[in-house]
Amino acid sequence: MRRIITLLIMLSMCVSFSQTNDIDSLALELAFQDQDSLKVETSLKLIKGLYEKNEYERALKYIIESEKLSNTLNYKVGIAEITYYKALIYAQKNDYINAISGYDKSKKLFGLLKDTLSIAKVNNSIGAIEIKRGNYNKGLRFSLSAIKELEKRDLKDELNLSYSNLAKSYYNINLFEKAIEYYEKALSIQLKINDTKGANESHSKLAELYSNKKEHRKAIEYYEKVLENNKSNNDSVRGQVFPKLGNEYLQFHDYEKATKYLVQGYNINTRTNNKPGLLLTLNSLGDLNLQQGRLKIAEKQLLEAGEIAKKLDNKTELLKHYKLMKSLDSIRKDFDRAFVWQREYYQLNNRLKQNEVKIVAQTNPDVELNINSEYNTPQKTKTVTQFNNSNVDNSIHSNKTLEKYKLILYGLLAALIVVSALLVLIYLKRNSNIKNLQDLEEKNVKIQLQNEAFLEQTKHLENVNNVKDKLFSIVSHDLKDSLSSINGFIDLLKDGSLSREEFDDLIPELSENANNASLLLFNLLNWSKSQMQSLEPKPSLFDIQEVFETKVKLIEQRMENKGIDLIDHSLRDFAYADRSMFEIVVQNLLANALKFCKSGDTITISNHISNGSCIVSIADTGIGISKENISKLFNSSTFTTMGTDNEKGTGLGLSICKELVELNHGKIWVESTKGIGSTFYVQLPKSRPSA
């Protein structure tokens, strides 16, 4: 192994020595040459050699001397080549202004010389510098204009640069199919000319592009080639590749290989403090542990990944972080947090899609340039010498023809000005009419909206007034009766008209009147709130069984007095709704069941799960409801009937129940047979309903 390394070092030294020797021999040859044009040619070879060795300052010294000599000799080929190499050196020094200026000058000179190959090289170089600066559309046009000429001559170095630039441009403007095409072309040449660095970049980009296309097998193939070409265990390369390779295996649920590469990537990126690589690794490790049910570890890794993504402003990985956190909290049944992550995901995803649309909208993928465009050879022009050698008669004839054409041109210009003026006047008049029409339409719309708002407000006021009338009617009649009865009992007791034994006998009736008044007032307040649109549900998860237990206790004494049995089949289960509203519904349904049952009847409460919803039922073996009355039950009008012990009602209870259930995204219905009994059903969601 040591011999191989020594041999490689010796070969490298020999190559370096050979290149240095060539430059020295050219410098020596230049010193002893007498003919000026040969000096320029030798100097150009020397400049090219120094440029390839990155000795830019030394190359510039020869460029300055050669430029003076070429200008003195008016040696156009030399001037063009020297101008081009000077621009190349400015580009390497990131001096954009001087580089572009030099490229433009050299291209004009090559155009006069009809040197299409050199023009193609210049366009290729302009494309490279524009793409490097992020001007991808402009760089694309220049690089595409150079392709045909370079392919015709099979210039591999120039084609490598051109293909790579085109691939990079298409990648950055999201034309991924084109990017794949040119990265593969570039890779083919890079492998032929042993451009290891370029081949590694092409392999990495192709792997990434195929991963985006969900062609994970190909992505793995290209990532493994990157590792194969970097056998020196370069931490920088492995820190980038291992997380991506692990993520590709994760797509196939190959957890063994995914774990292997992700753990190695985590160790390398932690050791080298490579934050971008660590971000990729943590997101993929979080996904891996999430899929394998290790939720605590997954949460820790994903939260750390989220912090790094925000610091680096890596929107792609942040989007992945939001999606994984949503999945994690959904698995844990923490739907409130999952909903927050889902909202963050959609907001960021929409912003990214809008940016993609803007990029695509600004891009023309089918850029076609010909050799006569601004990017290539200028059109053919006549020189001063050719004009001086032309015939005098032809010159006079040409002058007369020119004068004739001038008159025609002036006439056409005058006609064009008149027509243009007319068109401008017509356009201004049309715009004025359109503006007036738009103003009129806008006023009409405003008036219409005001009328609609006024009608809606009038309707609302009428509804509120109706509610007020209904409230006064009920308060003055039913509530007044119950309270008057209670007040009468109290007065008799206070006056001593009732003995203790008589009072004890009247306590059940007094309790019944108090309960009726309480339920009536309870329903009146809730009904009036709903009618005036002030009810806002505050949903949460709560236990159905707890509500049943609380509400059954309120009617136990009344059930016992009336001789009614309760069968409790309720189970511990959860619903997602406003608990207080659900309590109102249960209280009303239990009161109704009690009202229409006789001594010896039963009331059965139960609940079960159906299609992800919670269904509650309250059944009784009471007097039942006729078919014609079932349709009136949930109507907003105050339909009511007397109970088995002549209990009164307002008819508001079931109307309130229906409104409260629907506010919580639920349903209420009844099944009843006259003389057999009734069952009321309430269906509520078990989680936050989707928007």
C-alpha positions in Angstrom: 0.0 0.0 0.0 2.8 2.4 0.9 4.5 1.7 -2.5 1.2 2.6 -4.3 0.9 5.9 -2.4 4.6 6.7 -3.1 4.1 5.9 -6.8 1.0 8.2 -7.0 3.0 11.0 -5.3 5.8 10.6 -7.8 3.4 10.6 -10.8 1.7 13.8 -9.4 5.2 15.4 -9.1 6.1 14.3 -12.6 2.9 15.8 -14.1 3.4 19.0 -12.1 7.0 19.1 -13.2 6.0 18.5 -16.8 3.5 21.3 -16.7 6.0 23.7 -15.1 8.6 22.6 -17.6 6.2 23.3 -20.6 5.5 26.9 -19.3 9.2 27.6 -18.7 10.1 26.3 -22.2 7.3 28.6 -23.7 8.7 31.6 -21.7 12.2 30.8 -23.0 10.9 30.4 -26.6 9.0 33.8 -26.3 12.2 35.5 -25.2 14.2 34.4 -28.3 11.5 35.0 -30.9 12.0 37.8 -33.4 8.8 37.8 -35.4 6.0 39.7 -33.6 3.0 37.6 -34.7 4.8 34.4 -33.5 5.4 36.1 -30.2 1.7 36.7 -29.8 0.9 33.0 -30.6 3.5 31.8 -28.1 2.3 34.3 -25.5 -1.3 32.9 -26.0 -0.1 29.4 -25.4 1.7 30.6 -22.3 -1.4 32.5 -21.0 -3.5 29.4 -21.5 -1.1 27.2 -19.6 -0.9 29.7 -16.7 -4.7 30.0 -16.6 -5.1 26.2 -16.4 -2.6 26.2 -13.5 -4.6 29.0 -11.8 -1.6 31.4 -11.9 -3.8 34.3 -12.8 -1.5 37.2 -11.7 1.3 35.9 -13.8 -1.0 35.3 -16.7 -2.3 38.9 -16.5 1.3 40.2 -16.9 1.7 38.3 -20.2 -1.9 39.4 -21.3 -1.0 43.1 -20.9 2.2 42.8 -22.9 0.6 40.7 -25.6 -2.4 43.1 -25.8 -0.1 46.0 -26.6 1.8 44.0 -29.2 -1.4 42.8 -30.9 -2.9 46.3 -31.0 0.3 47.6 -32.5 0.2 44.9 -35.2 -3.6 45.1 -35.5 -3.6 41.3 -35.1 -7.3 40.7 -34.7 -7.1 37.0 -33.8 -4.6 37.8 -31.0 -6.7 40.7 -29.7 -9.8 38.5 -29.6 -8.1 35.6 -27.8 -6.3 37.9 -25.3 -9.6 39.8 -24.5 -11.3 36.4 -23.9 -8.7 35.1 -21.5 -8.6 38.4 -19.6 -12.4 38.0 -19.2 -11.9 34.5 -18.0 -9.5 35.6 -15.3 -11.8 38.4 -14.2 -14.6 35.8 -13.9 -12.3 33.6 -11.7 -11.7 36.7 -9.5 -15.5 37.3 -9.2 -15.2 40.7 -11.0 -18.5 40.4 -12.8 -18.5 43.8 -14.5 -15.1 43.5 -16.1 -15.7 39.8 -17.0 -19.0 40.5 -18.9 -17.4 43.6 -20.6 -14.5 41.4 -21.8 -16.8 38.6 -23.0 -18.9 41.1 -25.0 -15.8 42.7 -26.6 -14.2 39.3 -27.5 -17.5 38.0 -28.9 -17.8 41.0 -31.3 -14.2 40.5 -32.4 -14.8 36.7 -33.0 -18.0 37.7 -34.9 -16.0 39.9 -37.3 -13.6 36.9 -37.8 -16.6 34.6 -38.3 -15.1 32.3 -35.7 -18.3 30.4 -34.6 -16.5 28.0 -32.3 -14.9 30.9 -30.3 -18.3 32.6 -30.1 -19.8 29.3 -28.7 -17.0 29.2 -26.1 -17.7 32.8 -25.0 -21.4 32.2 -24.8 -20.7 29.1 -22.7 -18.5 31.2 -20.3 -21.2 33.9 -20.1 -23.7 31.2 -19.3 -21.5 29.9 -16.5 -21.0 33.3 -14.8 -24.7 34.2 -15.0 -25.7 30.9 -13.5 -23.1 31.3 -10.8 -24.7 34.6 -9.9 -28.2 33.1 -9.8 -29.5 34.6 -13.2 -30.6 31.1 -14.3 -32.9 32.2 -17.2 -30.2 34.4 -18.7 -27.5 31.8 -18.2 -29.7 29.1 -19.8 -30.1 31.1 -23.0 -26.3 31.6 -23.4 -25.4 28.0 -22.6 -28.0 26.7 -25.0 -26.7 28.9 -27.8 -23.3 27.3 -27.4 -24.4 23.6 -27.3 -24.7 22.8 -31.0 -21.3 24.1 -32.0 -19.5 22.4 -29.0 -21.2 19.1 -29.7 -20.3 19.3 -33.4 -16.6 19.7 -32.5 -16.9 17.2 -29.5 -15.1 19.5 -27.1 -15.4 17.5 -23.9 -14.2 20.1 -21.4 -16.4 22.9 -22.8 -19.4 20.5 -23.1 -18.8 19.4 -19.5 -19.1 23.0 -18.4 -22.1 23.7 -20.6 -24.1 20.5 -19.6 -23.4 21.1 -15.9 -24.5 24.8 -16.2 -27.7 23.8 -18.0 -28.5 21.1 -15.5 -27.9 23.5 -12.6 -30.2 26.1 -14.2 -33.0 23.7 -14.9 -32.7 22.4 -11.4 -33.0 25.8 -9.8 -36.1 26.8 -11.9 -37.8 23.5 -11.0 -37.7 21.9 -14.5 -36.5 18.6 -13.0 -36.9 16.4 -16.1 -34.6 18.7 -18.1 -32.2 18.8 -15.1 -31.9 15.0 -15.1 -31.3 15.0 -18.9 -28.4 17.4 -18.7 -26.9 16.0 -15.5 -26.7 12.5 -17.2 -25.1 14.1 -20.2 -22.6 15.9 -18.0 -21.9 12.7 -16.0 -21.1 10.7 -19.2 -18.4 13.2 -20.1 -17.1 13.6 -16.6 -16.5 9.9 -16.4 -14.6 10.0 -19.7 -12.3 12.9 -18.7 -11.8 11.7 -15.1 -13.5 14.8 -13.6 -14.1 13.2 -10.1 -15.4 16.3 -8.4 -17.9 17.0 -11.2 -19.0 13.3 -11.3 -19.6 13.4 -7.5 -21.8 16.5 -7.9 -23.7 14.9 -10.8 -24.2 11.7 -8.9 -25.5 13.6 -5.9 -27.9 15.8 -7.9 -29.3 12.8 -9.9 -29.9 10.9 -6.6 -31.8 13.9 -5.2 -33.8 14.3 -8.4 -34.8 10.6 -8.6 -35.7 10.7 -4.9 -38.1 13.6 -5.6 -39.6 11.5 -8.4 -40.2 8.7 -5.9 -37.8 6.5 -7.9 -36.0 5.4 -4.7 -34.0 2.5 -6.2 -32.3 4.8 -8.7 -31.6 7.4 -6.0 -29.9 4.7 -3.8 -27.8 3.6 -6.8 -26.5 7.1 -7.4 -25.9 7.8 -3.6 -23.9 4.6 -3.4 -21.8 5.7 -6.4 -20.9 8.9 -4.5 -19.7 6.8 -1.5 -17.9 4.4 -3.9 -16.0 7.4 -5.5 -15.0 8.7 -2.0 -13.3 5.7 -0.5 -11.0 8.0 1.6 -13.8 8.3 4.2 -14.3 12.0 3.8 -16.5 13.1 6.7 -17.9 16.0 4.7 -19.2 13.8 1.9 -20.4 10.9 4.2 -22.1 13.4 6.5 -24.2 14.6 3.5 -24.9 11.2 1.9 -25.6 8.9 4.9 -28.8 10.7 6.0 -30.1 10.8 2.4 -29.3 7.2 1.8 -30.9 6.1 5.1 -34.0 8.1 4.2 -34.2 6.2 0.8 -34.1 2.8 2.5 -36.7 4.1 5.0 -39.1 4.5 2.0 -38.9 0.8 1.5 -39.3 0.0 5.2 -35.9 -1.5 5.2 -35.4 -0.5 8.8 -32.1 -2.3 9.3 -30.2 -0.5 6.5 -32.0 2.8 7.3 -30.9 2.6 10.9 -27.3 1.7 9.9 -26.9 4.8 7.6 -28.8 7.2 9.8 -26.9 6.4 13.0 -23.6 6.8 11.1 -24.8 10.1 9.7 -25.9 11.3 13.1 -22.4 10.4 14.6 -20.5 12.1 11.8 -22.6 15.3 11.7 -22.6 15.6 15.5 -18.9 15.3 15.6 -18.3 17.8 12.8 -21.1 20.1 14.0 -22.6 20.0 10.5 -26.1 21.5 11.2 -27.6 20.9 7.7 -26.6 17.2 7.7 -27.8 16.9 11.4 -31.2 18.3 10.4 -31.7 15.7 7.6 -30.6 12.9 10.0 -32.8 14.0 12.9 -35.9 14.3 10.7 -35.3 10.8 9.2 -34.5 9.3 12.6 -37.7 10.8 14.0 -39.6 9.2 11.0 -37.9 5.8 11.6 -38.7 5.8 15.4 -42.3 7.0 14.6 -42.9 4.0 12.3 -41.5 1.6 14.8 -43.6 3.0 17.7 -40.9 4.6 19.7 -42.8 7.8 20.2 -40.8 9.5 23.0 -37.5 9.2 21.1 -39.2 10.3 17.9 -40.6 13.4 19.6 -37.2 14.4 21.0 -35.5 14.0 17.6 -38.2 15.8 15.7 -38.4 18.8 18.1 -34.6 19.2 17.8 -34.9 19.0 14.0 -37.6 21.7 14.1 -35.4 24.1 16.0 -32.4 23.6 13.6 -34.7 23.9 10.5 -36.0 27.3 11.8 -32.5 28.6 12.5 -31.2 27.5 9.0 -34.5 28.6 7.4 -34.7 25.2 5.6 -38.3 25.3 4.5 -38.3 21.8 2.9 -37.1 20.1 6.1 -39.4 22.3 8.2 -42.4 21.1 6.1 -41.3 17.5 6.7 -41.0 18.3 10.4 -44.6 19.6 10.6 -46.0 16.6 8.8 -44.2 14.1 11.1 -45.2 16.0 14.3 -48.9 15.9 13.1 -48.6 12.1 12.6 -47.0 11.8 16.1 -49.8 13.7 17.9 -52.5 11.9 15.9 -51.1 8.5 17.0 -51.2 9.8 20.6 -54.8 11.0 20.1 -53.8 14.5 20.9 -55.9 15.9 18.2 -55.7 19.6 19.3 -51.9 19.6 18.8 -52.2 17.6 15.7 -54.6 20.2 14.2 -52.0 23.0 15.0 -49.2 21.0 13.2 -51.6 20.4 10.2 -52.3 24.1 10.0 -48.6 25.0 10.0 -47.9 22.4 7.4 -50.6 23.7 5.0 -49.6 27.3 5.4 -45.9 26.6 4.6 -46.8 24.2 1.8 -49.0 26.8 0.2 -46.2 29.4 0.4 -43.7 27.0 -1.2 -46.2 26.1 -4.0 -46.8 29.8 -4.7 -43.1 30.4 -5.0 -42.8 27.4 -7.4 -45.6 28.8 -9.6 -43.9 32.2 -9.7 -40.6 30.6 -10.8 -42.3 28.5 -13.5 -44.4 31.5 -14.7 -41.2 33.5 -15.2 -39.4 30.7 -17.1 -39.6 29.7 -20.7 -38.3 26.1 -20.9 -38.2 25.9 -24.6 -35.5 28.5 -25.3 -34.3 28.4 -28.9 -31.5 30.6 -30.2 -30.0 30.8 -33.7 -26.6 31.8 -34.8 -27.8 35.3 -35.8 -29.3 36.2 -32.4 -27.7 38.7 -30.0 -25.9 35.7 -28.4 -24.0 34.8 -31.5 -22.3 36.2 -34.6 -23.2 39.7 -35.7 -24.7 40.1 -39.2 -22.4 40.7 -42.1 -21.3 44.4 -42.6 -19.4 46.2 -45.3 -16.1 47.9 -44.5 -15.0 51.5 -45.4 -12.5 50.1 -47.9 -15.2 48.2 -49.9 -17.1 51.5 -50.2 -14.1 53.4 -51.4 -13.4 50.8 -54.1 -17.0 50.9 -55.5 -17.8 52.6 -58.8 -18.7 56.4 -58.7 -21.7 56.0 -60.9 -23.0 53.3 -58.6 -22.5 55.7 -55.7 -24.5 58.5 -57.4 -27.3 56.0 -58.3 -27.3 54.7 -54.7 -27.6 58.3 -53.4 -30.7 59.0 -55.6 -32.3 55.7 -54.6 -31.5 56.6 -51.0 -33.2 60.0 -51.3 -36.2 58.3 -52.9 -36.5 55.8 -50.1 -36.1 58.7 -47.5 -39.1 60.5 -49.0 -41.2 57.2 -48.9 -40.0 56.6 -45.3 -41.0 60.2 -44.2 -44.4 59.8 -45.8 -44.9 56.5 -44.0 -43.8 58.0 -40.7 -46.2 60.9 -41.1 -49.1 58.5 -41.9 -48.1 56.3 -38.9 -48.1 59.4 -36.6 -51.6 60.3 -37.7 -52.9 56.8 -37.3 -51.2 56.5 -33.9 -52.8 59.8 -32.7 -56.3 58.5 -33.8 -55.7 55.2 -32.0 -54.6 57.0 -28.9 -57.7 59.2 -28.9 -60.0 56.2 -29.4 -58.2 54.3 -26.6 -58.5 57.2 -24.2 -62.2 57.6 -25.0 -62.8 53.9 -24.6 -61.0 53.9 -21.2 -63.1 56.9 -20.1 -66.3 55.0 -20.9 -65.1 51.9 -19.2 -64.2 53.8 -16.1 -67.6 55.5 -15.9 -69.3 52.1 -16.4 -67.2 50.6 -13.7 -67.9 53.4 -11.3 -71.7 53.0 -12.0 -71.5 49.3 -11.4 -69.6 49.8 -8.2 -72.2 52.2 -6.9 -75.0 49.8 -7.8 -73.2 47.0 -5.9 -72.7 49.2 -2.9 -76.4 50.1 -2.9 -77.4 46.4 -3.3 -75.2 45.4 -0.4 -76.6 48.2 1.8 -80.2 47.0 1.0 -79.3 43.4 1.8 -77.7 44.5 5.1 -80.8 46.6 5.9 -83.2 43.7 5.2 -81.1 41.3 7.2 -81.0 43.7 10.2 -84.8 44.2 9.9 -85.3 40.4 9.9 -83.1 40.0 12.9 -85.0 42.7 14.8 -88.3 41.0 14.0 -86.9 37.7 15.3 -85.7 39.3 18.5 -89.1 41.0 18.9 -90.9 37.7 18.4 -88.6 36.1 21.0 -89.4 38.8 23.4 -93.2 38.3 22.9 -92.9 34.6 23.3 -90.8 35.0 26.5 -93.4 37.3 28.1 -96.2 35.0 27.1 -94.6 32.0 28.7 -93.4 33.9 31.8 -96.9 35.4 32.3 -98.6 32.1 32.0 -96.7 28.9 32.8 -94.0 30.3 35.0 -96.5 32.4 36.8 -98.7 29.4 37.5 -95.8 27.4 39.1 -94.6 30.2 41.2 -98.1 31.2 42.3 -98.7 27.6 43.5 -95.5 27.6 45.5 -96.2 31.0 46.9 -99.8 29.8 47.9 -98.3 26.9 49.9 -95.9 29.2 51.7 -98.7 31.7 52.6 -100.9 28.9 54.0 -98.0 27.7 56.1 -97.2 31.2 57.3 -100.8 32.0 58.3 -101.0 28.7 60.3 -103.8 27.4 58.0 -102.0 24.1 57.5 -101.0 21.6 60.1 -97.6 20.0 60.1 -99.1 16.7 58.9 -101.0 18.4 56.0 -97.8 20.3 55.0 -95.8 17.0 54.9 -98.5 15.5 52.6 -98.2 18.5 50.3 -94.4 18.5 50.1 -94.2 16.2 46.9 -96.6 18.5 45.0 -94.6 21.5 46.2 -91.3 19.9 45.1 -92.9 19.0 41.7 -94.0 22.7 41.2 -90.5 23.9 42.1 -88.8 21.4 39.7 -91.2 22.4 36.9 -90.5 26.1 37.5 -86.7 25.4 37.6 -86.7 23.4 34.4 -89.0 25.9 32.7 -86.7 28.8 33.6 -83.6 26.8 32.6 -85.1 26.1 29.2 -86.4 29.6 28.7 -82.9 31.2 29.3 -81.2 28.7 26.9 -83.8 29.0 24.3 -83.7 32.8 24.4 -79.9 32.8 24.1 -80.1 30.5 21.0 -82.8 32.6 19.4 -80.7 35.7 19.9 -77.7 34.0 18.4 -75.4 34.3 21.4 -74.7 30.6 22.0 -71.1 29.7 21.2 -70.0 26.1 21.9 -66.7 25.5 23.7 -65.9 21.8 22.8 -63.7 19.5 24.8 -63.4 15.8 25.5 -65.6 14.6 28.4 -66.9 11.4 29.9 -70.5 10.6 28.9 -71.1 8.4 32.0 -70.2 11.2 34.4 -72.9 13.4 32.8 -75.5 10.6 33.2 -74.6 10.1 36.8 -75.0 13.8 37.6 -78.3 14.2 35.8 -79.9 11.0 37.1 -79.4 12.2 40.7 -81.6 15.3 40.0 -84.6 13.2 39.1 -84.2 10.2 41.5 -86.7 11.5 44.0 -89.3 12.3 41.3 -88.9 8.8 39.8 -89.4 7.2 43.1 -92.5 9.3 43.8 -94.0 8.4 40.5 -93.0 4.7 40.8 -90.7 4.5 37.7 -87.6 2.3 37.5 -84.2 3.3 35.9 -82.0 0.9 34.0 -78.5 2.2 33.5 -76.5 0.6 30.6 -74.2 3.5 30.2 -70.5 2.9 29.6 -67.4 5.0 30.2 -66.8 6.7 26.8 -65.8 10.1 25.5 -67.4 12.7 23.2 -66.0 15.9 21.8 -68.5 18.7 22.4 -69.6 21.4 24.8 -70.2 19.6 28.1 -72.6 22.1 29.5 -74.7 22.0 26.3 -74.8 18.2 26.4 -75.9 18.4 30.1 -78.9 20.6 29.1 -79.9 18.0 26.4 -79.6 15.0 28.8 -81.6 16.9 31.5 -84.4 17.7 29.0 -84.6 14.2 27.6 -84.7 12.6 31.1 -87.4 15.1 32.2 -89.5 14.3 29.1 -89.1 10.5 29.7 -90.2 11.0 33.3 -93.1 13.2 32.3 -94.6 10.6 29.9 -94.1 7.5 32.0 -96.7 5.9 34.4 -96.1 4.0 37.6 -94.4 0.7 36.8 -92.7 2.0 33.6 -88.9 2.0 33.0 -86.4 4.5 31.7 -83.2 3.0 30.1 -80.0 5.1 29.4 -77.2 3.7 27.2 -74.4 4.7 24.9 -72.3 3.0 22.2 -69.8 3.8 19.4 -70.7 3.8 15.7 -68.5 4.9 12.7 -66.2 6.9 15.0 -69.1 8.7 16.7 -70.6 8.5 20.2 -74.4 7.6 20.2 -76.4 8.2 23.4 -80.0 6.8 23.8 -82.7 7.5 26.4 -85.6 5.1 26.1 -88.9 4.8 28.1 -91.8 2.5 28.1 -94.3 5.4 28.5 -97.3 6.4 26.5 -95.3 6.9 23.2 -95.9 9.5 20.5 -98.2 9.4 17.5 -96.8 9.6 14.0 -98.4 13.0 13.3 -96.8 14.5 16.4 -93.3 13.2 15.8 -92.7 15.7 13.0 -93.7 18.5 15.4 -91.3 17.6 18.2 -88.2 19.5 17.1 -90.0 22.4 15.5 -89.2 25.8 16.8 -92.9 26.4 17.6 -94.0 25.6 21.1 -95.7 22.3 20.6 -96.5 20.5 23.9 -98.8 17.9 25.5 -99.7 17.1 29.1 -97.8 14.5 31.0 -99.2 11.3 32.7 -99.8 13.3 35.9 -101.0 16.4 34.0 -97.5 17.9 34.0 -97.3 21.1 31.9 -94.6 22.1 29.5 -93.5 25.0 27.2 -92.7 22.9 24.1 -89.2 24.5 24.1 -87.2 21.6 25.5 -86.7 19.5 22.4 -86.3 22.6 20.2 -83.4 23.7 22.4 -82.0 20.1 22.4 -81.9 20.1 18.6 -80.2 23.4 18.3 -77.5 22.6 20.9 -76.7 19.2 19.4 -76.4 20.7 15.9 -74.1 23.5 17.2 -71.8 20.6 18.3 -71.8 19.0 14.9 -74.2 16.2 16.0 -77.7 14.8 15.2 -80.8 14.1 17.3 -83.8 11.9 16.4 -86.6 9.8 17.9 -88.2 6.4 17.4 -91.6 5.9 19.0 -94.7 3.8 18.9 -98.0 4.9 20.4 -98.7 3.0 23.7 -95.4 1.2 23.7 -92.8 3.9 24.4 -90.1 6.2 22.9 -86.3 6.3 22.3 -84.4 9.5 21.8 -81.0 9.3 20.2 -78.1 11.8 20.2 -75.0 11.4 18.0 -71.9 13.4 18.8 -68.3 13.4 17.3 -65.4 11.8 19.2 -62.8 14.3 17.9 -62.6 17.7 16.3 -64.5 17.7 13.0 -62.6 18.6 9.9 -63.2 22.0 8.4 
